[in-house]
Every structure is written in structure tokens, then in C-alpha cells.
Amino acid sequence: VKFNFWEQMGLRVSSASGIICTPPYVSMLPQVGLFNTLALSLSSRIVFYSEPPNYVEDVLIPSLEHASCSGNSCRWSVAMELYWKNIGFMILGAALLVIWGLLATRIFIFPSGFILLARNAINRRYANKRNSNECDSPTFISDDELPEVEAERKKVISMIAQDVK
């Protein structure tokens, strides 16, 4: 196996080694995709500092074969390739979430005739089951009013009748 020195050095120097190991399809959740793309964009440019000031530009950078460099910084191609893959999956995930949200809105907020029929059938089935369970329970309270309530109602009606006259 032939290893590219620049890619190995980029992985070694990069702070995003955990992001490099994360598959790009994880970015279909837009929040994760945003985090991954930010981390990859921050780790895509590697800046070299040397004690002799010209060592990086004169010796190190010319010896790197597959690196695209300017001055004392180089762009790490692995991070940039993963960056664009993550962007693609993030856009795909965002589009799928928009489509899913529109469908859910159409079904639950503005349902069509078939959806209404199905929802009403389900509600009737569970409403009948719910009502039969409530009647069987020992804590069921009937709708009959207590005599005190009826007496109070008559009092209020007579007071209103006196005020109207």
C-alpha cells in the first residue's frame, strides 16, 4: 500500500480526526451536517511555522507532492473532499425534511377526504372502546345533578327574574 505523505501528515496534524472518521451520510441531519462542515472547513488549511523563517517555503512545501500550498499554509484535500460530500448530504437531508414537513402538514393540518374518513373511523373505534371502558370502571361519575345544584339554579333564576322586573 502506497501512502501519500501529505494526507498522512494532514490527518496527524488535523484536529478533526473524529470528523474524518464520520461517514458523510450522517450529515443528512442538517445540524450534524453544519457541525461537520464547520469542523472540516476549519481543519482544511494547515499552517506551518518554522524556527528558521524561510524553511517552510524553501524546503518543506516544495517537497510535498500532492499539496496545494500558498506561502506557509497548505490546503488539505481530504478535508475539502469530505467537506463537499457533507454539504451534499446536508442539502439532501434538508430537502427531505422540507418534503416530509409539507406532507405531514398536508396530512394532519389540511387532510383530504380519504384521510378524514380514515381518521374519523379510527376515532370512532377508539371512542367506542374508551366509552365502554369508562362505564365499567368503579370511579365512573354519572351525569345526574345533585339536588343542591338544582336548588341553587332555581334560586339564581328567581333572583334574575326579580332584577328584570
C-alpha positions as CSV (number, residue, x, y, z in Angstrom):
1,V,0.0,0.0,0.0
2,K,1.4,3.4,-1.0
3,F,0.7,6.1,1.5
4,N,0.6,9.7,0.5
5,F,2.8,11.6,2.9
6,W,0.7,14.8,2.7
7,E,-2.6,13.0,3.6
8,Q,-1.0,11.2,6.5
9,M,0.5,14.5,7.8
10,G,-2.8,16.2,7.4
11,L,-4.6,13.5,9.4
12,R,-1.9,13.7,12.1
13,V,-1.9,17.5,12.4
14,S,-5.7,18.0,12.0
15,S,-7.9,18.5,15.0
16,A,-10.8,17.0,13.1
17,S,-9.7,13.3,13.1
18,G,-13.0,12.3,14.6
19,I,-14.9,14.1,11.8
20,I,-12.7,12.4,9.2
21,C,-13.9,9.0,10.5
22,T,-17.6,10.0,10.5
23,P,-19.3,8.9,7.3
24,P,-20.7,11.7,5.2
25,Y,-24.3,10.4,5.2
26,V,-24.6,11.3,8.9
27,S,-24.8,14.9,7.7
28,M,-28.3,14.2,6.4
29,L,-29.4,15.7,9.8
30,P,-28.7,19.4,9.0
31,Q,-27.5,20.2,12.5
32,V,-24.9,17.4,12.3
33,G,-24.0,18.4,8.7
34,L,-23.5,22.0,9.8
35,F,-21.2,21.0,12.6
36,N,-19.2,18.6,10.3
37,T,-18.8,21.1,7.6
38,L,-17.6,23.8,10.0
39,A,-15.1,21.4,11.6
40,L,-13.8,20.3,8.1
41,S,-13.5,23.9,6.9
42,L,-11.5,24.8,9.9
43,S,-9.2,21.9,9.5
44,S,-8.8,22.1,5.7
45,R,-6.0,24.7,5.9
46,I,-2.8,23.7,7.6
47,V,-0.4,26.4,8.5
48,F,3.3,25.6,9.1
49,Y,5.6,27.6,11.4
50,S,9.3,27.1,11.5
51,E,12.2,28.4,13.5
52,P,14.2,29.3,10.6
53,P,11.7,31.7,8.9
54,N,12.2,30.5,5.3
55,Y,12.5,26.8,6.0
56,V,8.8,26.0,5.3
57,E,8.6,27.9,2.0
58,D,12.1,26.9,0.8
59,V,12.4,23.2,1.9
60,L,9.2,21.7,3.3
61,I,6.5,22.9,0.9
62,P,8.4,22.1,-2.3
63,S,8.9,18.6,-1.1
64,L,5.2,18.0,-0.7
65,E,4.0,16.4,-3.9
66,H,0.2,16.4,-3.7
67,A,-0.3,19.5,-1.7
68,S,-1.7,22.8,-2.9
69,C,0.1,25.4,-0.9
70,S,0.5,29.2,-0.8
71,G,3.0,30.8,1.4
72,N,3.4,28.7,4.6
73,S,-0.2,27.2,4.5
74,C,-1.5,24.3,2.6
75,R,-5.0,23.1,1.8
76,W,-5.7,19.6,2.9
77,S,-7.5,17.9,0.0
78,V,-9.0,15.1,2.1
79,A,-10.8,17.5,4.3
80,M,-12.1,19.5,1.3
81,E,-13.4,16.4,-0.4
82,L,-15.2,15.3,2.8
83,Y,-16.5,18.9,3.2
84,W,-18.2,18.8,-0.2
85,K,-19.6,15.3,0.5
86,N,-21.0,16.6,3.8
87,I,-22.5,19.6,2.1
88,G,-24.2,17.4,-0.5
89,F,-25.7,15.1,2.2
90,M,-26.8,18.1,4.3
91,I,-28.6,19.6,1.3
92,L,-30.3,16.3,0.6
93,G,-31.3,15.9,4.3
94,A,-32.7,19.4,4.4
95,A,-34.7,18.8,1.2
96,L,-36.1,15.6,2.6
97,L,-37.1,17.3,5.9
98,V,-38.9,20.0,3.9
99,I,-40.8,17.4,1.9
100,W,-41.6,15.4,5.0
101,G,-42.8,18.5,6.8
102,L,-45.0,19.5,3.8
103,L,-46.5,16.0,3.7
104,A,-47.1,15.9,7.4
105,T,-48.8,19.3,7.2
106,R,-51.0,18.2,4.3
107,I,-52.0,15.0,6.1
108,F,-52.5,16.4,9.7
109,I,-53.4,20.0,9.2
110,F,-55.2,20.1,5.8
111,P,-56.3,16.5,5.3
112,S,-58.1,15.3,2.2
113,G,-61.3,13.3,2.1
114,F,-59.7,9.9,2.4
115,I,-57.5,11.0,5.3
116,L,-60.6,12.4,7.1
117,L,-62.5,9.2,6.6
118,A,-59.7,7.1,7.9
119,R,-59.1,9.4,10.9
120,N,-62.8,9.5,11.8
121,A,-63.0,5.7,11.5
122,I,-60.1,5.4,13.9
123,N,-61.6,8.0,16.3
124,R,-64.9,6.2,16.3
125,R,-63.3,2.8,17.0
126,Y,-61.3,4.1,19.9
127,A,-64.0,6.4,21.2
128,N,-66.4,3.4,21.5
129,K,-63.7,1.5,23.3
130,R,-62.9,4.4,25.6
131,N,-66.5,5.0,26.5
132,S,-67.1,1.3,27.2
133,N,-64.0,1.2,29.5
134,E,-65.2,4.3,31.4
135,C,-68.6,2.8,32.1
136,D,-67.0,-0.3,33.5
137,S,-64.7,1.5,35.9
138,P,-65.7,1.9,39.5
139,T,-64.8,5.6,39.5
140,F,-67.4,6.4,36.8
141,I,-69.5,9.5,37.8
142,S,-72.9,9.8,36.3
143,D,-74.2,13.0,34.7
144,D,-77.1,13.3,37.1
145,E,-77.0,16.5,39.0
146,L,-77.1,16.7,42.8
147,P,-80.3,18.1,44.4
148,E,-78.2,21.0,45.8
149,V,-77.3,22.1,42.3
150,E,-80.9,22.1,41.2
151,A,-82.0,24.2,44.2
152,E,-79.2,26.7,43.6
153,R,-80.2,27.0,39.9
154,K,-83.8,27.8,41.0
155,K,-82.5,30.5,43.4
156,V,-80.4,32.1,40.7
157,I,-83.3,32.1,38.2
158,S,-85.6,33.7,40.7
159,M,-83.1,36.4,41.5
160,I,-82.6,37.2,37.8
161,A,-86.4,37.3,37.3
162,Q,-86.7,39.8,40.2
163,D,-84.0,42.1,38.8
164,V,-85.5,42.0,35.3
165,K,-88.9,43.2,36.6
